[in-house]
Amino acid sequence: MAATEAVATLAPEPGNEPEPGKAFSAAVRAFARSRQARAGIGVVVAIAAFCFIGPLFYHTNQVTVNLGSATQPPGSGQPLGTDASGYDVLGRLMLGGQSSLELGLAVTVVTTTIGTLYGVIAGLAGGIVDAIMMRVVDTFLAVPAFVLLLVLVNMFSPTLWIIIVLLSLLSWIGVARLVRGEVLVLNGREFVQAARMMGSSRRRMIFRHLIPNAVGVIVVNATFTVSDAILMLSALSFLGLGLPPPEADWGTMLSDGLNYLFDGYWWMVYPPAIILIITVIAVNLIGDALRDSLDVRLQRR
């Protein structure tokens, strides 16, 4: 996935590790000072409020098809008009945003959890166990993820939860590789060697020493996974494999609207395209800011 390509190793050089408390405080201050972090968080919060709080004040019918009011232009009763099925486009944007954001967050949580544990165990175990576990990862990587996703979606009825499970099964691999590489670096650090010599259990090593010190890589990758998942859902919907009606997502709205774009029905295309682009850019801004604030080498420049 694209998220794994955007994450660089965030660990400091051997022998130059800052004190954990000071490093964390410095990272928080750097993130709080970042303009792109504030802009990204502000946009994401605004979009989340629009999607989840907006329907409490703007009530529309998003269940029953009403062909009598189809393709109506924006007006006082419908600020963004209606689509080909008679659904209010503004209300559809809210409903579609709920599906897109829920999927992005759910895939991120599942992917990060599975990939982190898998990568930490492989890196800590080493030897034949690490070799076997990474061959499993290489096997998954040998198959184009999106092609495999298309095959799997065709085998099941594409509900929101089915798509979340399928995306999670294909997305944890990159996280596992990143975390495993970070753990291999941490294994050579003095505090990990000291903990091992003092007889720390594997569980304590994982949750007390390795995962907390690899949190930079994990968190940054997680932010990019959100935008990747939203884009993957949009791509599936654009190919007609998204959520079935009356469910909605921004990709489905965009795909349906393109059929009417050259007939002058611009309001069926531009709103979902704009909000999709803005959301992805905002999430990526947060990821970039997190990467910069957690990179100790950047803090020392």
C-alpha positions as CSV (number, residue, x, y, z in Angstrom):
1,M,0.0,0.0,0.0
2,A,1.0,3.6,-0.5
3,A,1.1,4.3,3.2
4,T,4.2,2.1,3.8
5,E,6.2,4.0,1.1
6,A,5.6,7.3,2.9
7,V,7.0,6.3,6.3
8,A,10.7,6.6,6.9
9,T,12.6,5.1,9.9
10,L,12.1,7.4,12.8
11,A,14.5,6.0,15.3
12,P,17.5,8.1,16.3
13,E,21.0,7.1,15.6
14,P,22.5,4.6,18.0
15,G,24.1,6.2,21.0
16,N,22.1,9.5,20.5
17,E,18.8,8.4,22.0
18,P,17.1,11.3,23.8
19,E,15.5,10.7,27.2
20,P,12.0,9.2,26.6
21,G,10.1,11.9,28.5
22,K,12.0,14.8,26.8
23,A,11.7,13.2,23.4
24,F,7.9,12.8,23.8
25,S,7.5,16.4,25.1
26,A,9.6,17.7,22.2
27,A,7.5,15.7,19.7
28,V,4.2,17.0,21.2
29,R,5.5,20.6,21.1
30,A,6.7,20.3,17.5
31,F,3.4,18.8,16.4
32,A,1.4,21.6,18.2
33,R,3.5,24.2,16.4
34,S,3.0,22.7,13.0
35,R,0.7,24.7,10.8
36,Q,-0.1,21.8,8.6
37,A,-1.0,19.7,11.6
38,R,-3.5,22.3,12.9
39,A,-4.9,22.8,9.4
40,G,-5.3,19.0,8.8
41,I,-6.9,18.4,12.2
42,G,-9.3,21.4,11.8
43,V,-10.4,20.1,8.4
44,V,-10.9,16.5,9.6
45,V,-12.9,17.7,12.6
46,A,-15.1,19.9,10.4
47,I,-15.7,17.1,7.9
48,A,-16.5,14.6,10.7
49,A,-18.9,17.1,12.3
50,F,-20.5,17.7,8.8
51,C,-21.0,13.9,8.3
52,F,-22.1,12.8,11.8
53,I,-23.7,15.9,13.3
54,G,-25.1,17.5,10.1
55,P,-27.9,14.9,9.7
56,L,-29.3,15.8,13.1
57,F,-30.1,19.3,11.7
58,Y,-30.6,18.5,8.0
59,H,-33.1,15.7,7.5
60,T,-33.5,14.1,4.1
61,N,-34.8,10.8,2.7
62,Q,-31.8,8.6,1.9
63,V,-33.7,5.3,1.7
64,T,-36.6,5.6,-0.8
65,V,-35.9,6.3,-4.5
66,N,-37.9,9.3,-5.8
67,L,-37.6,9.5,-9.6
68,G,-40.1,12.4,-9.7
69,S,-37.5,14.7,-8.2
70,A,-34.4,13.3,-9.9
71,T,-31.6,15.5,-11.2
72,Q,-33.0,18.7,-9.8
73,P,-30.5,21.6,-9.8
74,P,-29.5,23.3,-6.6
75,G,-32.2,25.4,-5.1
76,S,-33.5,26.7,-1.8
77,G,-35.0,23.4,-0.7
78,Q,-32.0,21.3,-1.9
79,P,-28.7,23.3,-1.6
80,L,-26.8,20.9,-3.8
81,G,-29.7,19.5,-5.9
82,T,-30.7,15.8,-6.3
83,D,-29.1,12.9,-8.0
84,A,-30.4,10.5,-10.6
85,S,-32.3,8.5,-8.0
86,G,-33.9,11.6,-6.4
87,Y,-31.7,11.6,-3.3
88,D,-30.7,15.0,-1.9
89,V,-27.0,15.4,-2.8
90,L,-26.1,17.3,0.4
91,G,-27.7,14.6,2.6
92,R,-26.0,12.0,0.4
93,L,-22.6,13.6,1.1
94,M,-23.2,13.3,4.8
95,L,-24.3,9.6,4.6
96,G,-21.4,8.8,2.3
97,G,-18.9,10.5,4.5
98,Q,-20.1,8.4,7.5
99,S,-19.3,5.2,5.5
100,S,-16.0,6.5,4.2
101,L,-14.7,7.8,7.6
102,E,-16.0,4.7,9.5
103,L,-14.2,2.4,7.1
104,G,-11.0,4.4,7.2
105,L,-10.8,4.4,11.0
106,A,-11.9,0.7,11.3
107,V,-9.3,-0.5,8.7
108,T,-6.6,1.6,10.4
109,V,-7.3,0.1,13.9
110,V,-7.5,-3.5,12.7
111,T,-4.5,-3.1,10.3
112,T,-2.3,-1.4,12.9
113,T,-3.1,-3.9,15.6
114,I,-2.5,-7.0,13.5
115,G,0.6,-5.6,11.7
116,T,2.2,-4.3,14.9
117,L,1.9,-7.5,16.8
118,Y,3.0,-9.6,13.8
119,G,6.0,-7.4,13.1
120,V,7.1,-7.2,16.8
121,I,6.9,-11.0,17.2
122,A,8.8,-11.6,14.0
123,G,11.5,-9.1,14.9
124,L,11.9,-10.3,18.5
125,A,11.9,-14.0,17.7
126,G,14.5,-13.8,14.9
127,G,16.0,-16.9,13.3
128,I,13.8,-19.5,11.7
129,V,10.6,-18.0,13.2
130,D,11.3,-14.6,11.7
131,A,12.2,-16.2,8.3
132,I,9.0,-18.2,8.1
133,M,6.8,-15.2,9.2
134,M,8.4,-12.9,6.7
135,R,8.0,-15.5,3.9
136,V,4.3,-15.4,4.6
137,V,4.4,-11.6,4.2
138,D,6.4,-11.9,0.9
139,T,3.8,-14.3,-0.4
140,F,1.1,-11.8,0.1
141,L,3.2,-9.0,-1.4
142,A,3.7,-11.1,-4.5
143,V,0.1,-10.7,-5.5
144,P,-1.1,-7.2,-6.5
145,A,-3.3,-6.1,-3.6
146,F,-5.9,-4.3,-5.6
147,V,-6.4,-7.1,-8.0
148,L,-6.8,-9.6,-5.1
149,L,-9.2,-7.2,-3.5
150,L,-11.3,-7.1,-6.6
151,V,-11.5,-10.9,-6.7
152,L,-12.4,-11.1,-3.1
153,V,-15.1,-8.4,-3.2
154,N,-16.7,-10.3,-6.2
155,M,-16.9,-13.4,-4.0
156,F,-18.9,-11.7,-1.2
157,S,-21.8,-9.3,-1.0
158,P,-19.9,-6.0,-0.5
159,T,-21.3,-4.7,2.8
160,L,-19.3,-2.1,4.8
161,W,-18.1,-4.7,7.3
162,I,-17.1,-7.1,4.5
163,I,-15.0,-4.4,2.8
164,I,-13.4,-3.5,6.1
165,V,-12.4,-7.1,6.8
166,L,-11.0,-7.5,3.2
167,L,-9.1,-4.3,3.3
168,S,-7.7,-5.1,6.7
169,L,-6.5,-8.5,5.5
170,L,-4.6,-6.9,2.7
171,S,-3.2,-3.8,4.5
172,W,-1.5,-5.2,7.6
173,I,1.4,-6.6,5.6
174,G,3.1,-3.2,5.1
175,V,2.7,-2.3,8.8
176,A,4.3,-5.7,9.8
177,R,7.3,-5.1,7.6
178,L,7.8,-1.6,9.0
179,V,7.5,-2.6,12.6
180,R,9.6,-5.7,12.1
181,G,12.4,-3.5,10.7
182,E,12.1,-1.0,13.6
183,V,12.3,-3.9,16.1
184,L,15.4,-5.2,14.5
185,V,17.0,-1.8,15.0
186,L,15.8,-1.6,18.6
187,N,17.2,-5.1,19.4
188,G,20.6,-3.6,19.1
189,R,20.0,-0.8,21.6
190,E,21.4,-0.9,25.1
191,F,18.1,-0.6,26.9
192,V,16.7,-3.7,25.1
193,Q,19.8,-5.7,25.7
194,A,19.8,-4.7,29.3
195,A,16.1,-5.8,29.7
196,R,16.9,-9.1,28.0
197,M,19.8,-9.7,30.4
198,M,17.6,-8.9,33.4
199,G,15.3,-11.7,32.3
200,S,12.3,-9.7,31.1
201,S,9.5,-11.9,29.6
202,R,8.7,-11.7,26.0
203,R,5.4,-10.0,26.8
204,R,7.1,-7.3,28.8
205,M,9.7,-6.8,26.1
206,I,6.9,-6.3,23.5
207,F,4.6,-4.0,25.4
208,R,7.1,-2.2,27.7
209,H,10.1,-1.7,25.5
210,L,9.5,-2.5,21.8
211,I,6.1,-1.1,20.9
212,P,6.4,2.1,22.9
213,N,9.8,2.8,21.1
214,A,8.3,2.0,17.7
215,V,5.2,4.1,18.2
216,G,6.5,6.8,15.8
217,V,6.5,4.5,12.9
218,I,3.2,2.9,13.9
219,V,1.3,6.2,14.4
220,V,2.6,7.8,11.2
221,N,1.7,4.8,9.1
222,A,-1.7,4.7,10.7
223,T,-2.6,8.2,9.6
224,F,-1.7,7.3,6.0
225,T,-3.7,4.1,6.2
226,V,-6.8,6.1,6.9
227,S,-6.5,8.0,3.6
228,D,-5.5,4.8,1.7
229,A,-8.6,3.0,2.9
230,I,-10.9,5.8,1.9
231,L,-9.3,5.9,-1.5
232,M,-9.6,2.1,-1.9
233,L,-13.3,2.2,-1.1
234,S,-13.7,5.0,-3.6
235,A,-11.9,3.0,-6.2
236,L,-14.0,-0.1,-5.6
237,S,-17.2,2.1,-5.8
238,F,-16.0,3.7,-9.0
239,L,-15.7,0.2,-10.5
240,G,-19.2,-0.7,-9.3
241,L,-18.1,-2.9,-6.4
242,G,-18.8,-0.5,-3.6
243,L,-21.7,-0.4,-1.1
244,P,-25.1,-1.4,-2.5
245,P,-28.0,1.1,-2.5
246,P,-29.4,2.7,-0.4
247,E,-26.0,2.8,1.3
248,A,-23.6,5.5,0.0
249,D,-20.0,6.5,-0.1
250,W,-18.2,9.3,-1.9
251,G,-16.8,7.0,-4.6
252,T,-20.2,5.7,-5.6
253,M,-21.6,9.2,-5.8
254,L,-18.7,10.2,-8.0
255,S,-19.1,7.2,-10.2
256,D,-22.8,7.7,-10.6
257,G,-22.5,11.4,-11.3
258,L,-19.9,11.0,-14.0
259,N,-22.6,9.5,-16.2
260,Y,-24.4,12.8,-16.2
261,L,-21.5,15.3,-16.1
262,F,-21.6,16.0,-19.8
263,D,-25.4,16.6,-19.6
264,G,-24.7,19.6,-17.4
265,Y,-25.5,18.0,-14.0
266,W,-22.2,19.2,-12.4
267,W,-23.7,19.1,-8.8
268,M,-23.7,15.3,-9.0
269,V,-19.9,15.1,-9.5
270,Y,-18.0,18.1,-8.1
271,P,-19.3,18.0,-4.4
272,P,-18.2,14.3,-3.8
273,A,-15.0,14.8,-5.7
274,I,-14.1,18.0,-3.7
275,I,-14.9,16.6,-0.3
276,L,-13.0,13.4,-1.1
277,I,-9.9,15.3,-2.2
278,I,-10.0,17.6,0.8
279,T,-10.4,14.7,3.3
280,V,-7.4,12.8,1.9
281,I,-5.2,15.9,1.8
282,A,-6.1,16.8,5.4
283,V,-5.3,13.3,6.7
284,N,-2.0,13.3,4.8
285,L,-1.1,16.7,6.3
286,I,-1.6,15.2,9.7
287,G,0.6,12.2,8.8
288,D,3.3,14.5,7.5
289,A,3.3,16.6,10.6
290,L,3.4,13.6,12.8
291,R,6.4,12.2,10.9
292,D,8.3,15.5,11.2
293,S,7.6,15.9,14.9
294,L,8.5,12.4,15.8
295,D,11.7,12.4,13.8
296,V,14.4,13.2,16.3
297,R,16.9,14.0,13.6
298,L,14.7,16.7,12.2
299,Q,14.2,18.2,15.7
300,R,17.9,18.6,16.1
301,R,18.5,20.5,12.9
